[in-house]
């Protein structure tokens, strides 16, 4: 595995376990450092590529999601997508999502622009600590939030999409669900 693949593994797994690290080659292990009983890519290796982060609910995938993820992917060497927890969806949208967070994560993870999709942490700062993004991409209909020092924000207003085709609420309404 190269440094990007080791990074993605550590993000997906919340660190590489000792047993998984033992299966890596000596060269791969040299790229890692131990912290809190798990292994993570060394900061010097992580600095060699950029990470873009974006997120959303992704309950009903549509062309707006795909186009936004394509634009977000252009912002980094790696794209990590955070899928909102069921609790976050209920809090922000006032209703339960149609699909469970793990189902939504699995669907997003299979989209071509996505290097890794993860379910978000209860606290945004814990998600940032896990991913350590260089840039956070906000969709054309998302409101940017304050970011940690060293992380820049990109608002993807230039995504060309017909709102009639790319609004989850409209799709749900038209389907009567």
C-alpha positions as CSV (number, residue, x, y, z in Angstrom):
1,X,0.0,0.0,0.0
2,X,1.1,3.5,-0.7
3,X,0.8,6.5,1.7
4,X,-2.6,7.5,0.4
5,X,-4.0,4.0,0.8
6,X,-2.7,3.8,4.3
7,X,-4.2,7.1,5.1
8,X,-7.6,6.0,3.7
9,X,-7.4,2.8,5.7
10,X,-6.7,4.6,8.9
11,X,-9.6,7.1,8.3
12,X,-12.1,4.3,7.5
13,X,-11.0,2.1,10.4
14,X,-10.4,5.0,12.9
15,X,-6.8,3.9,13.0
16,X,-5.0,0.7,11.8
17,X,-5.2,-2.1,14.4
18,X,-2.0,-3.8,15.6
19,X,-3.1,-7.0,13.9
20,X,-3.7,-5.3,10.6
21,X,-0.4,-3.4,10.9
22,X,1.4,-6.7,11.5
23,X,0.3,-7.9,8.0
24,X,1.8,-4.8,6.3
25,X,5.3,-4.9,4.7
26,X,8.2,-3.4,6.6
27,X,8.2,-0.4,4.2
28,X,4.5,0.2,4.8
29,X,4.9,0.1,8.5
30,X,7.8,2.6,8.2
31,X,5.1,5.1,7.0
32,X,3.1,4.7,10.2
33,X,3.3,5.9,13.8
34,X,1.7,4.4,16.8
35,X,-0.9,6.4,18.8
36,X,-3.3,5.2,21.4
37,X,-2.9,1.6,20.5
38,X,-3.5,2.1,16.8
39,X,-1.4,3.1,13.8
40,X,-1.7,6.3,11.6
41,X,0.1,7.7,8.7
42,X,3.1,9.9,9.8
43,X,2.5,13.6,9.5
44,X,5.5,13.9,7.1
45,X,3.8,11.4,4.8
46,X,0.4,12.9,5.1
47,X,1.8,16.3,4.1
48,X,2.7,14.9,0.6
49,X,-0.9,14.9,-0.6
50,X,-4.0,17.0,-0.1
51,X,-7.3,15.9,1.3
52,X,-10.7,17.4,0.4
53,X,-13.7,16.7,2.7
54,X,-17.3,17.2,1.9
55,X,-20.5,15.9,3.4
56,X,-24.2,15.5,3.3
57,X,-27.2,13.3,4.0
58,X,-27.3,11.4,0.6
59,X,-30.6,9.8,1.4
60,X,-31.7,9.8,-2.2
61,X,-28.7,10.0,-4.6
62,X,-29.2,12.2,-7.6
63,X,-27.2,14.1,-10.2
64,X,-26.7,17.1,-8.0
65,X,-24.8,14.8,-5.6
66,X,-22.6,13.4,-8.3
67,X,-21.8,16.8,-9.8
68,X,-21.0,18.2,-6.4
69,X,-18.7,15.3,-5.6
70,X,-16.9,15.6,-8.9
71,X,-16.2,19.3,-8.1
72,X,-15.1,18.5,-4.6
73,X,-12.8,15.8,-5.9
74,X,-10.9,18.5,-8.0
75,X,-9.9,20.2,-4.7
76,X,-7.6,17.5,-3.4
77,X,-5.6,14.4,-4.2
78,X,-8.1,12.4,-2.0
79,X,-11.8,13.0,-1.4
80,X,-13.3,11.9,1.9
81,X,-17.1,12.2,2.1
82,X,-18.9,12.4,5.5
83,X,-22.4,11.0,5.6
84,X,-24.6,12.5,8.3
85,X,-25.6,10.3,11.2
86,X,-29.2,9.4,11.6
87,X,-29.4,11.6,14.6
88,X,-28.0,14.6,12.7
89,X,-30.5,14.1,9.9
90,X,-33.4,14.0,12.4
91,X,-32.1,17.1,14.2
92,X,-31.5,19.2,11.0
93,X,-34.3,18.0,8.8
94,X,-36.9,17.3,11.5
95,X,-37.5,13.7,10.3
96,X,-35.8,10.4,10.1
97,X,-33.8,9.5,7.0
98,X,-35.3,7.0,4.6
99,X,-32.1,4.9,4.8
100,X,-29.8,4.1,7.7
101,X,-26.4,6.0,7.8
102,X,-24.4,2.8,7.0
103,X,-26.5,2.2,3.9
104,X,-26.1,5.8,2.7
105,X,-22.3,5.5,3.4
106,X,-22.0,2.3,1.4
107,X,-23.9,3.9,-1.6
108,X,-21.7,7.1,-1.5
109,X,-18.5,5.0,-1.1
110,X,-19.2,3.4,-4.5
111,X,-19.4,6.7,-6.5
112,X,-16.4,7.2,-8.8
113,X,-15.1,10.6,-7.3
114,X,-15.1,9.2,-3.7
115,X,-12.0,7.8,-2.2
116,X,-13.6,7.0,1.1
117,X,-17.1,7.6,2.6
118,X,-17.4,7.6,6.4
119,X,-20.3,8.1,8.8
120,X,-19.7,11.4,10.7
121,X,-18.9,11.6,14.4
122,X,-21.4,13.1,16.8
123,X,-19.1,16.1,17.1
124,X,-17.8,17.9,13.9
125,X,-14.4,18.5,15.5
126,X,-14.0,14.7,16.1
127,X,-14.6,14.2,12.3
128,X,-12.0,16.9,11.5
129,X,-9.5,15.2,13.9
130,X,-10.2,11.9,12.2
131,X,-9.8,13.1,8.6
132,X,-7.5,16.1,9.0
133,X,-8.6,17.7,5.7
134,X,-6.8,20.5,3.9
135,X,-10.0,21.9,2.4
136,X,-13.7,21.4,3.1
137,X,-16.1,21.7,0.1
138,X,-19.6,23.0,0.8
139,X,-22.3,22.2,-1.8
140,X,-24.1,25.0,-3.6
141,X,-27.0,24.7,-1.1
142,X,-24.9,24.2,2.1
143,X,-24.0,26.9,4.6
144,X,-20.3,26.9,5.4
145,X,-19.4,26.4,9.1
146,X,-16.3,27.6,11.0
147,X,-13.3,25.4,10.4
148,X,-10.2,24.6,12.4
149,X,-7.0,26.5,11.7
150,X,-5.1,25.4,8.7
151,X,-8.2,24.2,6.9
152,X,-9.7,26.2,4.1
153,X,-13.2,26.4,2.9
154,X,-14.5,26.1,-0.7
155,X,-18.1,26.9,-1.6
156,X,-19.1,25.0,-4.7
157,X,-21.4,27.5,-6.2
158,X,-20.2,26.8,-9.8
159,X,-21.9,23.4,-9.9
160,X,-24.2,23.5,-12.9
161,X,-27.3,21.6,-12.0
162,X,-31.0,22.0,-12.7
163,X,-32.6,22.4,-9.3
164,X,-35.6,20.6,-10.7
165,X,-33.5,17.5,-11.1
166,X,-31.3,17.8,-8.0
167,X,-33.3,18.6,-4.9
168,X,-33.9,15.6,-2.7
169,X,-37.0,17.2,-1.1
170,X,-38.5,17.6,-4.6
171,X,-37.7,14.0,-5.6
172,X,-39.3,12.7,-2.3
173,X,-42.3,14.9,-2.7
174,X,-42.9,13.8,-6.4
175,X,-42.5,10.1,-5.4
176,X,-45.0,10.6,-2.6
177,X,-42.7,9.2,0.1
